[in-house]
Amino acid sequence: MMWRWLEEVGNLLVEKRVTHLFLESTFAPDHHETLTQKIGQYSLFGLADMACYLLNKKHGNKIDFAVISAGQWRSLFLGAEKAPPGLVKHQRRKWLKDKAITACHSRGWIVEDNDAADALGILTFGVSAIDPRFATQQGPLFRRAETAADNERRDLK
């Protein structure tokens, strides 16, 4: 299955002329209690590196690859790395997922579910990493200024 996945992803990356690939790290030390779980997690990083190496070698492309933490993209996209303290695990997850959907809606993006909202958050982080001009147009301060400008335009009509 892994080889088939690599082939499909490789073909898609070549077809779409992808230059950068960002993968969210799912590493959360407090969630992995057994040695087997930890080994499984670490091997995912190795798999990601191997995938990039094979894709670059096979297709002759140079794809820049980065593993980012959820906190990195959430900080930029949601304005918060973590849910507020005092929430239990399922409440924290729901809070973060709802906030991602709200962040998409505030940008005028229609999403089908929280997975799509998270993917757009990662995409926003990736584009910000590639283009510093785009990065300056992200975050809560910029969104507040953008909303104020929209309100002023409405008042002028």
C-alpha positions, 0 to 999 in steps of 0.5 A: 500500500505504501508504494502505491501511495507513493506512486499516486502522490508522486504523480499528483505532485508532478502533475500539479508542479508542486514545489513544497510539501508540508506534513503535519507532525502528529507527534504528541508525547503525552498520547503515546504511552507504550514503546510500540506507539512511540516506535510507530510515531518515529517511523512516520517521520522516517517514512515522510523523509523516505517518501520525499527522497523517492519522489525527488529521485524518481520524478527529478523534481526538487520538492522542499519538504517540512514536517510542522507541528500543529501548534505552528500552523494553529498559531498563525491560522487560529491565533492560538496554539492550544485550546483554553485550559480547563477543557478535557481532551474531547472538548479541546479537540472540538474547540480547535476544530470549531476554531479552524472552521471559524477561521476559514469562514472569516476568510470567506472560505467554505469548508465541508468539514474540520479536516478541510479547515485544518488542511487550509490552515496548514496550507496557509502556514505553508504559503506564509513560509514560502512568501513573506508578503502573504505571511504579513496578511495573516493573523488576528491583527490583520483580520481585524484591520481587514474587517474594519476596512470592509465595514468602512466600505459598507458605511460609504455605500 
